[in-house]
Amino acid sequence: MQIPIEVGQPVVNITVQLAPGDSLGVDAKEAAARFGIGETTLYKLRRQEPDFPSYTIGKAVRFLIPDLYVWFQTHPQTVME
């Protein structure tokens, strides 16, 4: 007798609260400084990771701080590689 077992994906809940006056979307320099990585690493992640959160507005690349917090929390080993 076989009993089917369903295994679901774990749900990750992350709450991000910005300080008053903090920008929601920032450029690469600010994003890199905020997360303690170099701009080169940030652009490398943007190129190599299909789900890395970045947005292009015209020719400008922007990063939403809450999206980056979530991405770094769910991909902790990616930056260390």
N, C-alpha and C positions, 0 to 999 in steps of 0.2 A: 504494500500500500504506500502510495506517495502522497505526501501532504504538501501542497504549494505554500511557499513562504514568500511574502512580499517584503522587500526591504526598500524603504523610502530614503530619499536624500535628507540629510540633516538640515534643519532650518537654522540659519544664522541671523540673529537679530542684533543689529548694531545701532546705537543711538549716537548721533553726532550733534553737538550743540556748539555753535560758533559764538565767540565773544561778541558783544555789541561793537559794531564798527568794522568787524572782519569782513573781508570781501568773500563772496561766494565763489566767484570764478577768478582765477589768477593766471598770470603768465608763467612760463617755465622757470624763470629766476625765482619767483616767489614760491612756487610749488616745491622746487628743489630745496630751498631754504627751510620751508615749513616741515619737510619730511627728512631733512638731514642727509640728502643725497645730492650728487652733482647733477648739473643740467644735462651732461652727456649721458648719465645713467637714465635720467628721466626720458630723454629722447630715444635711447636704446630700448627701454621698456615699451615705449609707444610703438616702435617699429616691430619688435619681436613678439609682443603679446597681443593677440587679436582682441582680447576683451579689456585691454588697458583703457581707462576712461580719459579720453581727451577729445576735444572738439575744435574744429576749424571754423573760424568766422572770418570770411574773406581770406586773407593770407595769414591771419593771426591764429596761433594755436593757444587754446585756453584749457584750463583744468579746473573742474569743480572740486573744491576741497572735500565735501562730504563723500563724493564718489571715490576720491583717492583714499580716504580713510578706510572705506569699506574694502576697496581692492587690496590695499596693503594688509588688512586684517585677514582676508581670505586667501592671500598668496604670500605667506610669510617667508617661504624659502626662495622665491623667485629673485628677490633683490640680492640675496646672499650668494647666488650662483655665479 
